[in-house]
Amino acid sequence: MTVALALIPEAIAFSIIAGVDPMVGLYASFCIAVVIAFAGGRPGMISGATGSMALIMVVLVRDYGLEYLLAATVLTGFIQLVLGLLNVGRFIKFIPYSVVLGFVNALAILIFIAQLPFLIGAPPAVYALVAATLAIVVLLPRLTKAVPPALVAIVAVTAAAAALHLDVLTVGGMGEITRALPVFHLPVVPLTLDTLLIILPYSATLVIVGLIESLLTASIIDEMTDTQSDNDREVRGQGIANCVAGLFGGMAGCAMIGQSVINVRSGGSGRLSSLVAGLFLIFLIIVLGDIVAMIPMAALVGVMIMVAVGTFEWQSVRDLPRIPRGDAAVMLLTVAIVVATHDLAKGVIAGVVLAALIFGWKISVISATKRLREDGAMVYTMKGQLFFGTMSAFMDLFDYAGDPARVRIDFSNSHIWDQSGVEAITRVVHRYQQHGKSVYVTGLNEESQATLDRGFSSEG
């Protein structure tokens, strides 16, 4: 129930970020939480409408309207379901941690930026309400953790605004709170290629961001509970949940890091906790819909500012002088791309590409130590990886004319990765043979030996 109470303000706020009625976010959180309770791969994890997904849908809603958002949500779910059937969940481990940090920090910055329109040019009363919200959210946990501070802040600020008859923008002014259960609704969009081309880029971005955030959250819960998630099932579950959400008037969502942590720390480590959270959420909306409409937007702005502050990994900034420059560059590039484009997927892709280039640069260094044995043989002990990127450097390591008649190349501390590595060894052997010398390759591990054997068999 604590999680359900905490879901309300965030679901409403994320709806406002996306530019849709509050019910769209509330319906999404209800549908996704209930479906994930049965179909998800990480018991105890809470999913619903999130800021990262809402930010992606802003332009789509602005340019094409709610129906296209619902269609994009269904398509997002379908793509995720297919990816889950293809077992892509295992590939989350290939996203570098520096990219994840950049993703999280950029998300926090975008959530904060999304609040600025409600603050710029606002009357003094708005700033007072935002300040009051921030104060309650910060100070209340020092007194008690029995209730969600965001919920207490919203209730207190709403009561104060009503008692003082403050003329400020409310949730009801942003859209109607219907106090009704969601009903099945096919998105009213033309079933044409043009429609697909409109929604596909948004759906693709939602898929990437949703899966990254969901699987990242799952890994956090794994560590907290000392259990293992079924990532492929979670991907499929997220797909089914988003399909259902889109068909019942909700926006796309994914796992919620903050709410999942709250749930597990409160003892909700099973599937029932997600189901109860979803059902209790819709119960509260039906019963308290009129009160929800009275919530000042200033209160939600304050809550979202604290969500941004809590999401940002401040330790990553303090660690910048101490971490490798490559990791720092990857994190900063990810943040910069996301903030500049307001596209989380582009930032993640850019970060992964840069991380791959840096990794390639690091492993493209190969060296050797020379030692003349008592029997007159020259031994080259290799260090590094032999592949297409180190082929030329490898061949330049040897003194073909000056070495003695027998040469040994020791790969005990190295590895042959590809046909380029085999070709490099072949050329080295050939050059030594041109000088009347014999070469022996030793210390190969099983995989390197197999690569070498395949290479020689394909040549001969």
PEDAUR-V924058 format. One record per run of one state. SS is the DSSP state (h for helix, s for strand, l for the rest). FROM is the first residue (numbers start at 0). LEN is the number of residues. Records with the same first field share a line. If there is no record, write none. Layout:
SS: FROM-LEN ; FROM-LEN
This chain:
l: 0-1 ; 18-3 ; 39-7 ; 48-2 ; 64-1 ; 85-2 ; 94-2 ; 119-4 ; 143-5 ; 163-6 ; 174-18 ; 225-5 ; 247-6 ; 255-1 ; 265-5 ; 292-3 ; 311-2 ; 318-6 ; 341-2 ; 363-3 ; 372-5 ; 386-4 ; 395-10 ; 410-3 ; 416-2 ; 434-3 ; 442-3 ; 459-1
h: 1-17 ; 21-18 ; 50-14 ; 65-20 ; 87-7 ; 96-23 ; 123-20 ; 148-15 ; 170-4 ; 192-33 ; 230-17 ; 256-9 ; 270-22 ; 296-15 ; 313-5 ; 324-17 ; 343-20 ; 390-5 ; 418-16 ; 445-14
s: 46-2 ; 169-1 ; 253-2 ; 295-1 ; 366-6 ; 377-9 ; 405-5 ; 413-3 ; 437-5
